[in-house]
Amino acid sequence: MPYNMVGSASKQPSSFYLGSYNYTDVPDVQNQQACASCYAFSIAASLSSVYSKTTGQHFTFSPQFIMDCIPVTGKIEEGGSGCWGGFPGEALDFIIDVGSVIPVQLDYPYAGVQGRCDRSVRGVATGMTHYEHPNTTEQIKDAIMNHGAVSVATRVLQVHGAFKKFVPSSSFLPSFPGHLGVGVSCTLEDSTGEFTDHVVILVGWAPCQIAVSVGATISSGDVHHIFTEASHGCWIVQNSWGAKAGYQGLYFVNADPQFDCGIHAYALIPVIQTEVAT
């Protein structure tokens, strides 16, 4: 479903971070370990964030439930998608099909391997009615501000993938989240969405710098970077590789759709109607 703007694009701030307003609106950084379960972590985290922001109640929903139970063939059955990857839209369709009910992680913990779907575990009735597809910078920002963390696909796992090259400006950024230091960009080709291979969540945005040229001196071989302020700023991306990866589990990626590593192409936001949640 196309995205319906809630606020005005002209009133969007230059920086916004969900954790600055209500820490529980940002799910804890998780670690998927050696399992291709990023789709499950992204959807569980996005729905956790939206539920927290909408209802004021914080639960960390279970990615393992999604892994074990999401149908592969389009119908509810025992065999889930597990560690073989999956699609965020199909995960949300499944949750809606079972009444928008999902267990919390404490009751259905992560195992890092495919398990048998256990539908007997009691879940939370989230009230999710549908999900929408924000696909412009303004729409994605609106979704983060007014709904919660947005599930997005990105270019990451290849040898030259953005996250593999990401090095925070410092192990501690005193300006965070007002300024993100140095972020990363992808090529035009890698930002079309055609080559996305990992699913994460967006939890905000802020000004940042981007490397515009790289050189090396002949004598030392040291690499020199020239940086400029990114005209669109950077997305604050929360990954599922643990808190030691990136900057405390976060990555900063150019928010310009031409160089955003495909982030704008497949964004999804679960929607919980306020009247339903209350």
Secondary structure, 3 states (H helix, E strand, C coil): CECCCCCCHHHCCCCEEHHHHCHHHCCCCCECCCCECHHHHHHHHHHHHHHHHHHCCCCCECHHHHHHHCCCCCCCCCCCCCCECCCHHHHHHHHHHCCCEECECCCCCCCCCCCCCCCCCCCEECCEEEEEECCCHHHHHHHHHHCCCEEEEECCCCCCCHHHHCCCCCCCCCCCCCCCCEEECCCCHHHCCCCCCEEEEEEEEECCEEEEEEEECCCCCCEEEEEEECCCCEEEEECCECCCCCECCEEEEECCCCCCCCCCCCCEEEEECHHHHC
